[in-house]
Amino acid sequence: MIETERLRLRPWRDADLPAFAKMNADPRVRRFFFALLTREQSDASVAFFRQMYEQDGFCFFAAEMRETSAFIGMIGIQRMNFPLPTVSPPAVEIGWRLQAESWGQGLATEGAQAALQVAFEKFQLPEVVAFTVPANLPSRRVMD
Ligand SMILES: CC(C)(COP(=O)(O)OP(=O)(O)OC[C@H]1O[C@@H](n2cnc3c(N)ncnc32)[C@H](O)[C@@H]1OP(=O)(O)O)[C@@H](O)C(=O)NCCC(=O)NCCS
């Protein structure tokens, strides 16, 4: 678990599944992805995050507000599970996806900075990569 001033990044709970599926079915959230996710696809991605957590001790965590425990999305580090031309598994990537209502508050950046610190200090990773499509300017700003 990772705590920041406003956020808690923690392992997934079954109770997160409906809220995560709701944001994965939101065209705003999926603007730069190929498609919206069905409930089954969303649940399957959480199952994969949990598997990665079991394997490595880190994953794309569930993100919640510390003050209210309200679920807001996912932030974390995880081993890549597909190759790209420039970077391939077992590289560790950093990623973020928040419900639209939680954008514009610096939460993704706050969580990502903490996740990066854990990657380098606790897990002693030599490198963390990030990638997105060129048009995803909000994500590129978080990367910066
Ligand atoms: C990518 C994503 C997480 C970025 O969210 P975000 O809210 O823009 O990013 P941050 O949480 O870092 O917030 C930055 C914004 O909050 C503002 N902000 C407000 N209070 C702030 C604070 N205390 N600290 C920092 N920034 C603050 C910044 O000015 C900035 O606003 P701007 O973009 O209008 O300039 C979000 O767009 C998203 O979930 N997109 C869909 C999924 C996705 O594409 N994921 C990435 C795939 S590669």
The ligand as a Tripos MOL2 file, in Angstrom:
@<TRIPOS>MOLECULE
LIG
   48    50     1     0     0
SMALL
NO_CHARGES

@<TRIPOS>ATOM
      1 C1         -4.3410   10.7280  -17.7090 C.3       1 LIG1
      2 C2         -5.1720   11.2640  -16.5380 C.3       1 LIG1
      3 C3         -5.0370   10.3340  -15.3460 C.3       1 LIG1
      4 C4         -4.6510   12.6570  -16.1920 C.3       1 LIG1
      5 O1         -5.5010   13.2340  -15.2210 O.3       1 LIG1
      6 P1         -5.3150   14.7500  -14.7930 P.3       1 LIG1
      7 O2         -6.3200   15.0510  -13.7790 O.co2     1 LIG1
      8 O3         -5.2400   15.5980  -16.0180 O.co2     1 LIG1
      9 O4         -3.8390   14.7490  -14.1940 O.3       1 LIG1
     10 P2         -3.4130   15.1930  -12.7430 P.3       1 LIG1
     11 O5         -4.1550   14.4200  -11.7360 O.co2     1 LIG1
     12 O6         -1.9420   15.1510  -12.6880 O.co2     1 LIG1
     13 O7         -3.9350   16.6740  -12.6650 O.3       1 LIG1
     14 C5         -3.3320   17.6960  -13.4440 C.3       1 LIG1
     15 C6         -4.3480   18.8030  -13.6060 C.3       1 LIG1
     16 O8         -4.8350   19.1860  -12.3240 O.3       1 LIG1
     17 C7         -4.5660   20.5700  -12.0890 C.3       1 LIG1
     18 N1         -4.3620   20.7130  -10.6380 N.ar      1 LIG1
     19 C8         -5.2910   21.1890   -9.7890 C.ar      1 LIG1
     20 N2         -4.8450   21.1120   -8.5380 N.ar      1 LIG1
     21 C9         -3.5920   20.5840   -8.5900 C.ar      1 LIG1
     22 C10        -2.6290   20.2580   -7.6220 C.ar      1 LIG1
     23 N3         -2.8610   20.4240   -6.3290 N.pl3     1 LIG1
     24 N4         -1.4680   19.7090   -8.0230 N.ar      1 LIG1
     25 C11        -1.2150   19.5040   -9.3190 C.ar      1 LIG1
     26 N5         -2.1090   19.7850  -10.3050 N.ar      1 LIG1
     27 C12        -3.2960   20.3250   -9.9230 C.ar      1 LIG1
     28 C13        -3.4110   20.8910  -12.9990 C.3       1 LIG1
     29 O9         -3.3620   22.2410  -13.3240 O.3       1 LIG1
     30 C14        -3.7650   20.0450  -14.2160 C.3       1 LIG1
     31 O10        -4.8260   20.6550  -14.9100 O.3       1 LIG1
     32 P3         -4.7370   20.9460  -16.4890 P.3       1 LIG1
     33 O11        -4.5370   19.6230  -17.1580 O.co2     1 LIG1
     34 O12        -6.0380   21.5800  -16.7910 O.co2     1 LIG1
     35 O13        -3.5450   21.8230  -16.6450 O.co2     1 LIG1
     36 C15        -6.6650   11.3780  -16.9450 C.3       1 LIG1
     37 O14        -6.7760   12.2400  -18.0410 O.3       1 LIG1
     38 C16        -7.2740   10.0270  -17.3240 C.2       1 LIG1
     39 O15        -7.6180    9.2290  -16.4690 O.2       1 LIG1
     40 N6         -7.4430    9.7860  -18.6360 N.am      1 LIG1
     41 C17        -8.0670    8.5840  -19.1210 C.3       1 LIG1
     42 C18        -7.1950    7.3790  -18.9940 C.3       1 LIG1
     43 C19        -5.8830    7.5450  -19.6920 C.2       1 LIG1
     44 O16        -5.8120    8.0460  -20.8090 O.2       1 LIG1
     45 N7         -4.8290    7.0610  -19.0230 N.am      1 LIG1
     46 C20        -3.4990    7.1240  -19.5240 C.3       1 LIG1
     47 C21        -3.2530    6.0740  -20.5070 C.3       1 LIG1
     48 S1         -1.5840    6.1630  -21.1220 S.3       1 LIG1
@<TRIPOS>BOND
     1     1     2 1
     2     2     3 1
     3     2     4 1
     4     2    36 1
     5     4     5 1
     6     5     6 1
     7     6     7 2
     8     6     8 1
     9     6     9 1
    10     9    10 1
    11    10    11 2
    12    10    12 1
    13    10    13 1
    14    13    14 1
    15    14    15 1
    16    15    16 1
    17    15    30 1
    18    16    17 1
    19    17    18 1
    20    17    28 1
    21    18    19 ar
    22    18    27 ar
    23    19    20 ar
    24    20    21 ar
    25    21    22 ar
    26    21    27 ar
    27    22    23 1
    28    22    24 ar
    29    24    25 ar
    30    25    26 ar
    31    26    27 ar
    32    28    29 1
    33    28    30 1
    34    30    31 1
    35    31    32 1
    36    32    33 2
    37    32    34 1
    38    32    35 1
    39    36    37 1
    40    36    38 1
    41    38    39 2
    42    38    40 1
    43    40    41 1
    44    41    42 1
    45    42    43 1
    46    43    44 2
    47    43    45 1
    48    45    46 1
    49    46    47 1
    50    47    48 1
@<TRIPOS>SUBSTRUCTURE
     1 LIG1         1 GROUP 0 **** ****
